[in-house]
C-alpha cells in the first residue's frame, strides 16, 4: 500500500490496485464510491474502465434542486418493496434485496458477490449520468475497500420497480459519517436482472446529498 492510501485504508490493506492519488483529466475517472466524500478514495485509473453505455438505462434518477439532492421522487410505477406476494411473483428477488442490505448495512461482501456474474461488466452511473463500465471483479474489489473505509449509519432500500419482465430497479439511501463526523447521505440505485434464473447486478448508481468539490 502506498503511503498516501493510508488515510483511506487504515486497516493497512487494499484490494483494488488502480486507485490514483490525484485527478488527471484523460487518465483518471472518479470511483463508483467517490461520493462518500473524504471517506473513500475518489480516483481510479482510466485503464480499467470501458465506456460502453448499456442499451437501456434502468436506474432511478435522483431529483436535485441546485446542488442539493431531494431524493427519489414518486413515480406512477407500483412500488413493490413491501409487496407481500413478491416471493411468489419473483422467486429469489427478496433474497437478492437482502443480499444488498447485508453488504452495505452489514459489511458482508459475500452478499453482493452472490449477485455478480464475473463474465459481465457493471455499468456505473454517478449523479444521474452513465460514466463507464467496470469488470465485475474490479467492482467487487472496490466494494470491499469501501466497506473497510466507511462508517455506515444506516442503509435502506425504499423503492422497487419493475422495468421489464426480467429487470427490476431498487433504490434507497446509504447514510454514513464523513471524515469530520458529520452524517451524510448517498442515494443509491441498483438494477437486478434475471439472467438464466439468477438475479444479477448489472447497473449501479450513486448521487450525493450535496454536490461538492472532491479532495
Secondary structure, DSSP 8 states (H G I E B T S, - for coil): --GGGTTT-TTS--S-S-EESS--TTTEEE-TTTTSTTTS--EEEGGGEE----SS-----EEEETTEEEEE---SS---TT-TTHHHHSTTHHHHHHHHHHHHTT--HHHHHTT--TTSEEEEEETTEEEEEEEHHHHHHHHHHHHHH--EEEEEEEEEEEEETTEEEEEEEEEEE-TTS-EEEEEEEEEEEEETTEEEEEEEEEEESB-----
